[in-house]
């Protein structure tokens, strides 16, 4: 029986979906450097596979027998699968880690030591999250999503005015991420959380099948009076979109369903306007893509993104404006 004195220092929860080889690389990076300095006897790695059907559980059991492998019988969504892993964990710190990440030598210990040194009102932390080319992913440390930022994104104003703090407020373009500071929102690809805070704030909201679950959790943390910290001295590599690319048409629709769930939950007075703006913005995207196809018949990028936009537009039309009975996701595996 685990007593408080024998709790592991760290529980790492990973939820893969059809990314077996990326998961192998992720676990390799952890066990061949990423966990350096940690007492392996006082940590655990839990993998909850979302019915990938690509041999993920077999690979983990063969090559990483020290990992606690939970093989799902269906794709229950990212939030719910993470909650399954958290429920099976016992560490005083829980790290939600994406399968398409690589962890450099000693990174885990530095992050754990950093979080341990923070005052009690700090619920979680993250580090620099970089793309494989070394560029910073600004979403790792950003402002929370608001109706204004979402409407700007839906109408592509964030792309038209990428350096505008008014139309593109979330990334905080002017901040170079070279200093430690408190931030409003972390990226779920690497979110290290104190268990005490997790127990008070709650688990991930399972209404979010994929996307916005991290934003929702950070919003709830802020509402509960907690702070979130960004540490610039440690980095991880995040390939990004690995599972998303498995079913891009359906997942793009899921992201808009998740957005509306978030706004009906946290900004109910603005949710209807956000919903209508999303529908209008999707119509603009469809028109732009059709114009591009008229100029470049058969263009693969335009064809793919047109299918994504049309499916998302259909999903948005089906959603009730008042926010009742919003589905978990579009219909896909």
TAMOTA-V455072 format. One record per helix or strand of 2 or more residues. SS is the DSSP state (hx for helix, st for strand). FROM is the first residue (numbers start at 1). LEN is the number of residues. If there is no record, write none. Layout:
BEGIN
SS;FROM;LEN + SS;FROM;LEN
END
This chain:
BEGIN
hx;4;3 + st;10;5 + hx;20;15 + hx;40;3 + st;43;7 + hx;56;8 + st;68;4 + hx;78;11 + st;93;5 + st;101;3 + hx;107;10 + st;122;9 + hx;138;3 + st;141;2 + hx;147;8 + hx;157;4 + st;181;3 + st;185;2 + st;190;5 + hx;195;7 + hx;213;11 + st;227;12 + hx;244;23 + hx;268;28 + hx;300;19
END
